[in-house]
Amino acid sequence: MKRLMLKPLLLGLLSATVGAAVAAQAQQPPADVVLTNGKIITVDGKFTIAQAVAIRGDRFVAVGSNADVNRLAGANTRRIDLGGKAVIPGLIDAHAHLTRGAETWTTEARFDDVASRKQALDIVRAKAAELGAGRFVYNLGGWSYDQFTDNPTPLTRAELDAAAPNNPVYLQFSRCCAFMNGKAIDQGAVGGARRRWQTDRAHQ
């Protein structure tokens, strides 16, 4: 008899709880913005990809399906159909790579997508000819010598001397170290060469 009475009691408590949650949601002001039909990259513990997100003020107030999020929209809510596009969390680049890259990209001897060691040295040779004797030939990373299919080993001082005999060469490898030719080393070893390169770059 007690079991029979317990079941309706539990159902009643569950209904009351759900009803209270729905009522509380209804009492909240509508979202200012809802984004739907997208790929919301939540970066939660499961790296969940959701369909939609609701924003009120400067807060995300809901993330989930289109149906769930649309319930939070009101008459004045701005609705944005993402059309399958992705939404990612805000990113902070403390090193300002984009700014730095834009500043020097056109003057660097870039090795992006270069699969040949010979081609990389040809790029150094061409940049030296373009800049003229005495000017620094450089790049600031974004490559690795193991991308050279013909010889995936570190560049040598002798190779860089041959490619640019009249220019100091400073090639930063994968942001950990740099390869320099004799003229760059003669500018004052590693620290001095980098300072001279920075000064030279400012005048390019």
C-alpha positions in Angstrom: 0.0 0.0 0.0 2.8 2.4 0.9 4.6 1.6 -2.5 1.4 2.5 -4.4 1.1 5.8 -2.5 4.8 6.6 -3.0 4.7 6.5 -6.8 2.1 9.3 -7.2 3.9 11.3 -4.7 7.2 11.1 -6.6 5.4 11.9 -9.9 3.9 14.9 -8.2 7.2 16.2 -6.9 8.8 15.7 -10.3 6.0 17.6 -12.0 6.3 20.4 -9.5 10.1 20.6 -10.0 9.8 20.8 -13.8 7.0 23.3 -13.6 9.0 25.5 -11.3 12.0 25.4 -13.7 9.8 26.3 -16.6 8.2 29.1 -14.6 11.6 30.4 -13.5 12.8 30.4 -17.1 9.6 32.2 -18.3 10.2 34.9 -15.6 13.7 35.7 -16.9 14.1 38.5 -19.4 14.5 37.4 -23.0 17.9 37.0 -24.5 19.4 40.0 -26.3 20.9 37.8 -29.0 20.4 34.2 -30.1 22.7 32.4 -32.6 21.2 29.3 -34.2 21.9 26.7 -36.9 25.6 26.8 -36.1 28.5 24.9 -34.7 29.0 26.3 -31.2 32.4 25.1 -30.0 32.0 25.1 -26.2 35.4 23.9 -25.2 33.8 22.1 -22.2 35.1 18.9 -20.8 33.6 16.9 -23.6 34.4 19.5 -26.3 30.7 19.6 -27.1 29.5 21.1 -30.4 26.1 22.7 -29.9 23.6 24.2 -32.4 22.7 27.4 -30.7 23.6 29.9 -28.0 21.7 32.7 -26.2 23.3 35.9 -24.9 21.9 38.4 -22.4 24.1 41.4 -21.7 27.6 40.2 -21.5 26.7 36.7 -20.5 26.0 33.4 -22.3 22.7 32.3 -20.7 22.1 29.1 -22.6 23.7 26.7 -25.1 22.1 23.8 -26.7 19.7 22.9 -29.5 17.9 25.4 -31.7 14.6 24.6 -30.0 16.0 25.1 -26.5 17.7 28.4 -27.3 14.8 29.8 -29.3 12.6 29.5 -26.2 14.6 32.3 -24.7 14.0 34.7 -27.5 11.6 37.6 -27.2 10.1 40.2 -29.5 13.2 42.4 -29.4 15.8 39.6 -29.5 18.3 39.8 -32.3 18.3 36.5 -34.1 21.3 35.4 -36.2 21.1 32.3 -38.4 24.7 31.1 -38.6 24.0 28.9 -41.6 26.3 26.1 -40.3 29.2 28.5 -39.5 31.3 27.9 -36.4 31.5 30.0 -33.3 34.6 29.8 -31.2 35.5 31.3 -27.7 37.3 34.6 -27.6 41.0 34.2 -28.1 43.8 36.3 -26.6 47.1 36.3 -28.4 49.5 37.6 -25.8 52.4 37.6 -28.2 50.5 39.7 -30.9 51.6 37.3 -33.7 49.2 38.8 -36.2 50.4 42.3 -35.7 54.1 41.3 -35.9 53.4 39.0 -38.9 51.7 41.8 -40.8 54.6 44.1 -40.1 57.3 42.0 -41.5 55.7 39.4 -43.8 56.6 41.1 -47.1 60.2 41.7 -46.2 61.0 38.3 -44.8 62.6 35.4 -46.8 59.6 33.2 -46.2 59.9 29.4 -46.3 56.2 28.5 -46.1 55.3 25.4 -48.2 58.9 25.2 -49.4 59.7 21.5 -49.7 63.2 21.8 -51.1 66.4 22.8 -49.3 67.7 24.2 -52.6 64.6 26.3 -53.0 65.0 27.7 -49.5 68.6 28.7 -50.2 67.5 30.2 -53.5 65.0 32.4 -51.6 67.8 33.6 -49.4 69.9 34.4 -52.5 67.1 36.2 -54.2 66.2 38.3 -51.1 69.9 39.3 -50.7 69.9 40.5 -54.3 66.7 42.4 -53.8 67.9 44.1 -50.6 71.4 44.9 -51.6 74.7 44.2 -49.9 74.9 44.7 -46.2 71.2 44.4 -45.4 69.9 41.7 -43.2 68.1 38.7 -44.9 65.8 37.2 -42.3 62.8 35.2 -41.4 61.0 34.8 -38.1 60.0 31.2 -38.0 57.0 29.4 -39.5 59.3 26.6 -41.0 61.3 23.6 -40.0 64.3 22.1 -41.8 62.6 18.7 -41.7 60.2 20.0 -44.4 63.1 19.8 -46.9 62.5 16.5 -48.6 65.9 16.6 -50.4 67.9 17.1 -47.2 66.0 17.5 -43.8 69.0 18.6 -41.7 69.9 22.0 -40.1 71.1 24.7 -42.5 74.8 25.3 -42.2 76.9 28.5 -41.9 78.7 27.5 -45.1 75.5 27.2 -47.1 74.2 30.6 -45.9 77.6 32.2 -46.6 77.4 30.9 -50.2 73.8 32.0 -50.7 74.3 35.5 -49.3 78.1 36.3 -49.2 77.5 40.1 -48.9 74.6 40.0 -46.4 74.1 39.0 -42.8 71.5 36.2 -42.6 69.3 35.4 -39.6 66.8 32.6 -40.1 64.6 31.8 -37.1 63.8 28.1 -36.9 60.4 27.2 -35.3 60.7 30.0 -32.7 63.4 28.1 -30.7 66.7 29.0 -32.3 68.2 30.6 -35.4 70.6 29.8 -38.2 73.1 32.6 -39.1 75.9 33.0 -41.6 79.3 34.4 -40.9 78.4 38.1 -41.5 75.5 37.8 -39.0 77.7 36.2 -36.4 80.4 38.9 -37.0 77.8 41.6 -36.1 78.2 40.6 -32.5 77.3 37.0 -32.0 73.7 36.0 -31.3 72.5 39.0 -29.2 74.3 41.6 -31.2 73.1 40.1 -34.5 69.5 40.2 -33.4 69.8 43.8 -32.2 71.4 44.8 -35.5 68.7 42.9 -37.4 66.0 44.7 -35.5 67.6 48.1 -36.4 68.0 47.1 -40.0 64.4 45.9 -40.2 63.1 49.2 -39.0 64.7 50.9 -42.1 63.3 48.4 -44.6 
